[in-house]
Amino acid sequence: MVRKKNPLEKRFGKRGKKGDDGEKWLFRILNESEQFDEVKDFTKEYKMQELGIDGSVFKKSWYKPYYFDCKHNLIKEGKIYKLCFEMTKWGSGKPGWFYTSNSDRIYHVSVKHKTSIFYDLKQMRKRIREQLDLENIKIIHRQKRESLLIIKHNDPAFKDLLRFQY
């Protein structure tokens, strides 16, 4: 019997399956934690996916829900976690999700290590701009016009923005 592929896997292959696994894990954890009054899943809504939004979380004490995007790309090396930001897309060189996402928050997850780190995307964009201007960080240019930025969770320039979720 052939396993049915999810939409992310159909579109992005192995990377899409990994992303789908990360989203499923994050939604399960967010719902089980009971820290939010409402968790909404937009992974099957095409328009929200185009906007770079996978879901939202809401508490009654907040004035609005926070929209988020899930990235299953949290890397653990020893006691250090590394977060990877897509600056330009592989192949096209177009702006990557870091610039195009309309989410309020980004959750970087590692299903293997049962860990999630999130941050406010607008704050992170501002901080990265500042750090690039100061030449404290460098964008990694790879093949096929792809570029990435990798930061460590304990980097003094960013650690105040990062929140460990689990």
Residue pairs with C-beta under 8 A, 6 or more apart in sequence:
5 17
6 16
6 17
6 20
7 16
7 44
8 16
8 17
8 19
8 20
8 23
9 16
9 17
9 20
10 16
12 19
18 72
19 70
19 71
19 72
20 43
21 72
21 111
22 70
22 71
22 72
22 109
22 111
23 43
23 54
23 55
23 70
23 72
25 72
25 109
25 111
26 55
26 70
26 107
26 109
26 116
27 39
27 41
27 43
27 55
29 116
29 165
29 166
30 36
30 39
30 55
30 57
31 39
33 166
35 59
36 57
36 58
36 59
37 58
37 59
37 60
38 56
38 57
38 58
38 65
39 55
39 56
39 57
39 58
40 55
40 56
40 57
40 58
40 65
41 54
41 55
42 48
42 49
42 53
42 54
42 55
42 56
43 49
43 54
43 55
48 54
51 101
51 102
51 103
52 69
52 97
52 100
52 101
52 102
52 103
53 67
53 68
53 69
53 101
53 102
53 103
54 68
54 69
54 70
54 103
55 67
55 68
55 70
56 65
56 66
56 67
56 68
57 65
57 66
57 68
58 64
58 65
58 66
66 104
66 105
67 102
67 103
67 104
67 105
68 103
68 104
68 105
68 106
68 107
68 118
69 97
69 101
69 103
69 105
69 106
69 107
69 121
70 106
70 107
70 109
71 84
71 97
71 106
71 107
71 108
71 109
72 108
72 109
72 110
72 111
73 83
73 84
73 108
74 81
74 82
74 83
74 108
74 109
74 110
74 113
74 115
74 116
74 117
75 81
75 82
75 83
75 84
75 110
75 150
76 82
76 110
76 112
76 113
76 115
80 152
80 153
80 154
81 110
81 115
81 117
81 152
81 153
82 150
82 151
82 152
82 153
83 108
83 117
83 150
83 151
83 152
83 153
83 162
84 108
84 148
84 149
84 150
85 96
85 98
85 128
85 148
85 149
85 150
85 151
86 96
86 97
86 98
86 146
86 148
87 95
87 96
87 98
87 99
87 139
87 147
87 148
87 149
88 94
88 95
88 96
88 145
88 146
88 147
89 95
89 96
89 145
89 146
90 142
90 144
90 145
90 146
91 144
91 145
91 146
92 145
93 145
93 146
96 147
98 125
98 128
98 149
99 125
101 121
103 121
104 120
104 121
104 122
105 118
105 119
105 120
105 121
106 118
106 119
106 121
106 124
107 116
107 117
107 118
107 165
108 116
108 117
108 118
109 115
109 116
110 116
114 166
115 164
115 165
115 166
116 164
116 165
116 166
117 153
117 162
117 163
117 164
117 165
118 162
118 163
118 165
119 161
119 162
119 163
120 161
123 161
124 158
124 161
127 157
127 158
127 161
128 137
128 149
131 137
131 157
131 158
132 139
136 157
137 149
137 151
137 157
138 149
139 147
139 148
139 149
140 147
140 148
140 149
140 150
141 147
142 148
151 157
151 158
153 159
153 162
153 164
